[in-house]
Amino acid sequence: MSDRLVIFDTTLRDGEQAPGFSMRIEEKIRLARQLERLGVDIIEAGFPISSEDDAESVRRVAQSVTEPVVAALARCATGDVDKAATAIAPARRGRIHTFIATSDLHLEFKLRMTRETCLERAVEAVRRARNATDDVEFSAEDATRSDIDFLCRVVEAVIDAGATTVNLPDTVGYSMPGEIATFFRTVIERVPNADKAIFSAHCHDDLGLAVANTMAAISAGVRQVECTINGIGERAGNASLEEIVMITRVRPDLVPVTSRVVTEQLFESSQMLSDITGQRVQSNKAIVGSNAFAHEAGIHQDGMLKDRRTYEIMRPEDVGAPASSLVLGKHSGRHAVQKACERLGLDLARRDIDEVYRRMTALADQQKHISDDDLRTITDAVLADTRSAAR
Ligand code: MN
């Protein structure tokens, strides 16, 4: 099995569908160009049948990037597939991503369709898409809650019809990691032509397990992952691209796959998305949150000053984030106070440091953050007191 992990970014499609994350066409193009710099393999740029604006976005993104494949989403319906085909036509490499739900719950209550009709629609749509492009992805919506025998029949049939990627989404974020690994292993083992397609995971974060489930899927043989910048997406979001990629970089001993993502572009990608949508990530967000490389506790700051590996498993520069910061606050220690004074060009005697430290922690009890100006004010006062005592 290949050790190459294909990164399918759906920030502009699944991500953009979430409340508060809609983007204008020019903003989507700006982000698509950043995704190209980031080195993602596939950009899912929209769902052309859903609106003329979406169709136009896909077409413009297809014209604006050269390296990544540009994908358009389509239900398993003639009009959808044709609209997607038109939208990706300007792309150097275009993909049609066609989907239909396979779970009985969705078939009975949403689509009001039999399993047999579902199977026929899937095969027809994949065939039609293959007439427009060699790169066709099929998704079985709600795959993880589908009857496994039926799902395997659908997967075999769509691969026969020409699907080159088979995506099995955990549409509602219901699975657990061990379960999803067994699920993918079972499908890949049971489908006789499974070796003719790349299997893909698309995990949602309703229970906070999207990234864990994605990693479990990789361990079971999945070689494409669908993800978004900052983990945005429907409801609680999709698997976070930056987290998946950094797990593969930090733990190659356990995750034997590599992507072509330029990790130094991760922070910039996250920031650009936040700027465009006006939605900040929480400060404790892994990889790109403002606290991801910040340390306030005294013991941690002391460890960091002696050797950063004591409390950091990756370097901020590896993800393009600003340098690690030792934040002064009520949990900080003398060592960090001394370093902060040195950084401000203040050379203090040992006992003055002790007094600055005492006054800093007292102030930190009143206010959460100690700025450089606060530290200068404290230091000036301590030095003035020391001088008058010596007189
Ligand atoms: Mn989704």
Boltz pocket constraint, residues with backbone or C-beta under 6 A from the ligand:
constraints:
  - pocket:
      binder: B
      contacts: [[A, 14], [A, 171], [A, 202], [A, 204], [A, 233], [A, 234]]
      max_distance: 6.0
